[in-house]
Amino acid sequence: MPAYHHGNLRTTLLAIAERNLREHGADRLSLRELAREAGVSHTAPRRHFADRQALLDALAEAGFARLDTELRDALAAAGEEFGPRLHAMAAAYLRFATEDAALLELMFTGKHREGAERLVAAAAAPFGRMYDLIAEGQAQGVLEPGDPERVGIVLYATLHGIATLINGNLVAPELLDGIAPTAVERFMRGSPVARP
């Protein structure tokens, strides 16, 4: 087999792994299969990933980084008004969660594994963005005061629940465009406050 001369094998392997994750799920990911698809020796991926778990963690970490970028871009495009910003962030999260369901599952299951400090740190960015937005709504008087993190968990649980229903084929995907705005409007009207 010819030597791999491209300078970015790690990026190539992650792209192939993400495609395979989307098509077949995490159970079928293997370093040997990635090497075969990339056209490199079966030992080449080990220069970048010590084992299969390291590959899965790298995929999850990249997923959190991409989610953060998508949330940031959605917020930037939405302008300064809180309502449109909250709608944009919710739509971006749901788009990610339904288009990359297998990656999202890998991200969250990996984050709760012992020794996954890097994933916990990677998850802090997108969730910090959500909590900051809640605090922004509270500062503007749109949402009632309360612990932004606890209020944010209510919003996250709502969005993640919608994604789970769609990913589980319990709700038709074409209904997402109507469900998401309704959920955000109800969240804003209810303005859940964490009470002792």
C-alpha positions as CSV (number, residue, x, y, z in Angstrom):
1,M,0.0,0.0,0.0
2,P,1.5,3.4,-0.9
3,A,2.5,5.7,1.9
4,Y,0.0,8.4,2.8
5,H,1.6,11.8,1.8
6,H,-1.3,14.1,2.5
7,G,-0.4,16.3,5.5
8,N,-3.8,16.1,7.2
9,L,-4.5,12.4,7.9
10,R,-6.2,13.2,11.2
11,T,-8.8,15.5,9.6
12,T,-9.3,12.9,6.8
13,L,-9.9,10.1,9.3
14,L,-12.3,12.2,11.3
15,A,-14.3,13.1,8.2
16,I,-14.5,9.5,7.2
17,A,-15.5,8.5,10.7
18,E,-18.2,11.1,10.9
19,R,-19.7,10.0,7.6
20,N,-19.6,6.3,8.8
21,L,-21.1,7.3,12.1
22,R,-24.0,9.0,10.3
23,E,-24.6,6.1,8.0
24,H,-24.0,3.1,10.3
25,G,-23.7,4.3,13.9
26,A,-20.9,4.1,16.4
27,D,-20.8,0.4,16.8
28,R,-19.3,-0.2,13.4
29,L,-16.5,2.4,13.6
30,S,-13.1,0.8,13.6
31,L,-9.6,2.2,13.1
32,R,-8.8,-0.6,10.6
33,E,-11.8,0.2,8.5
34,L,-10.9,3.9,8.5
35,A,-7.4,3.1,7.4
36,R,-8.7,1.1,4.5
37,E,-11.1,3.8,3.4
38,A,-8.4,6.5,3.7
39,G,-6.0,4.3,1.7
40,V,-3.3,4.1,4.4
41,S,-1.7,1.3,6.3
42,H,-3.8,-0.2,9.2
43,T,-1.3,1.2,11.7
44,A,-1.4,4.8,10.4
45,P,-4.5,5.9,12.3
46,R,-2.8,5.0,15.6
47,R,-0.4,7.9,15.1
48,H,-3.5,10.1,15.8
49,F,-5.8,8.0,17.9
50,A,-4.3,5.6,20.5
51,D,-7.4,3.4,20.2
52,R,-11.1,3.3,19.1
53,Q,-12.2,5.2,22.3
54,A,-9.7,8.0,21.4
55,L,-11.3,8.2,18.0
56,L,-14.8,8.4,19.4
57,D,-13.7,11.1,21.9
58,A,-12.1,13.1,19.1
59,L,-15.4,12.9,17.1
60,A,-17.4,14.0,20.1
61,E,-15.1,16.9,20.8
62,A,-15.3,18.0,17.2
63,G,-19.1,17.7,17.4
64,F,-19.2,20.1,20.4
65,A,-17.0,22.6,18.6
66,R,-19.2,22.5,15.5
67,L,-22.4,22.8,17.6
68,D,-20.8,25.9,19.3
69,T,-19.9,27.4,16.0
70,E,-23.4,26.8,14.6
71,L,-25.0,28.4,17.7
72,R,-22.6,31.3,17.6
73,D,-23.3,31.9,13.9
74,A,-27.1,31.7,14.4
75,L,-27.0,34.2,17.2
76,A,-24.8,36.6,15.2
77,A,-27.2,36.5,12.2
78,A,-30.3,37.0,14.4
79,G,-29.4,40.6,15.5
80,E,-29.8,42.1,19.0
81,E,-33.4,41.5,19.9
82,F,-33.8,38.6,22.4
83,G,-36.8,36.8,20.9
84,P,-35.2,36.3,17.4
85,R,-31.9,35.3,19.1
86,L,-33.7,32.7,21.1
87,H,-35.6,31.4,18.1
88,A,-32.4,31.3,16.0
89,M,-30.4,29.4,18.7
90,A,-33.2,26.9,19.2
91,A,-33.5,26.3,15.4
92,A,-29.7,25.8,15.1
93,Y,-29.7,23.3,18.0
94,L,-32.6,21.3,16.5
95,R,-31.1,21.3,13.1
96,F,-27.8,19.9,14.5
97,A,-29.7,17.4,16.7
98,T,-31.8,16.0,13.9
99,E,-29.3,16.1,11.1
100,D,-26.5,14.6,13.2
101,A,-28.4,12.4,15.7
102,A,-25.8,9.7,15.9
103,L,-23.1,12.3,16.6
104,L,-25.2,14.1,19.2
105,E,-25.7,10.8,21.0
106,L,-22.0,10.1,20.9
107,M,-21.3,13.5,22.2
108,F,-23.5,13.2,25.2
109,T,-22.8,9.6,26.1
110,G,-19.0,10.3,25.8
111,K,-19.3,13.3,28.0
112,H,-20.6,11.3,31.0
113,R,-17.9,8.6,30.8
114,E,-15.3,8.6,33.5
115,G,-12.1,10.4,32.4
116,A,-13.8,12.5,29.7
117,E,-12.7,15.9,31.0
118,R,-11.9,17.1,27.5
119,L,-15.4,16.4,26.4
120,V,-16.9,18.1,29.5
121,A,-14.7,21.2,28.7
122,A,-15.8,21.0,25.0
123,A,-19.5,20.9,26.0
124,A,-19.1,24.0,28.2
125,A,-18.9,26.3,25.2
126,P,-22.2,25.6,23.5
127,F,-24.1,25.2,26.8
128,G,-22.4,28.4,28.1
129,R,-23.8,30.2,25.1
130,M,-27.3,29.0,25.9
131,Y,-27.0,30.1,29.6
132,D,-25.6,33.5,28.5
133,L,-28.6,34.0,26.2
134,I,-31.0,33.1,29.1
135,A,-29.2,35.7,31.3
136,E,-29.4,38.2,28.4
137,G,-33.2,37.7,28.3
138,Q,-33.4,38.1,32.1
139,A,-31.4,41.3,32.0
140,Q,-33.7,42.7,29.3
141,G,-36.7,41.8,31.4
142,V,-38.1,39.4,28.8
143,L,-37.6,36.4,31.1
144,E,-38.2,36.4,34.8
145,P,-35.1,36.3,37.1
146,G,-33.7,33.0,38.3
147,D,-30.7,30.9,38.0
148,P,-29.8,31.0,34.2
149,E,-28.4,27.5,34.3
150,R,-31.5,26.0,35.8
151,V,-33.8,27.9,33.5
152,G,-31.6,27.0,30.6
153,I,-31.9,23.3,31.5
154,V,-35.7,23.6,31.0
155,L,-35.2,25.1,27.5
156,Y,-32.5,22.4,26.7
157,A,-34.8,19.6,27.9
158,T,-37.6,20.9,25.7
159,L,-35.4,21.2,22.6
160,H,-33.7,17.8,23.2
161,G,-37.1,16.2,23.7
162,I,-38.3,17.5,20.4
163,A,-35.2,16.2,18.7
164,T,-35.6,12.8,20.3
165,L,-39.2,12.6,19.1
166,I,-38.2,13.4,15.6
167,N,-35.1,11.2,15.6
168,G,-37.2,8.3,17.0
169,N,-39.8,8.7,14.1
170,L,-42.5,9.6,16.7
171,V,-43.0,13.0,15.1
172,A,-42.7,13.6,11.3
173,P,-39.6,15.7,10.5
174,E,-41.7,18.1,8.4
175,L,-43.5,19.2,11.6
176,L,-40.2,20.5,13.1
177,D,-40.6,23.9,11.5
178,G,-43.9,24.4,13.4
179,I,-43.0,22.7,16.7
180,A,-39.7,24.6,17.3
181,P,-41.2,28.2,17.2
182,T,-44.2,27.1,19.3
183,A,-41.9,25.6,21.9
184,V,-39.8,28.7,22.1
185,E,-42.9,31.0,22.4
186,R,-44.3,28.8,25.2
187,F,-40.9,28.9,27.0
188,M,-40.8,32.7,26.7
189,R,-44.4,33.1,27.9
190,G,-43.9,30.7,30.8
191,S,-40.5,32.1,31.6
192,P,-39.8,29.2,34.0
193,V,-38.1,30.4,37.2
194,A,-36.1,28.1,39.4
195,R,-37.7,28.4,42.7
196,P,-36.4,26.8,46.0
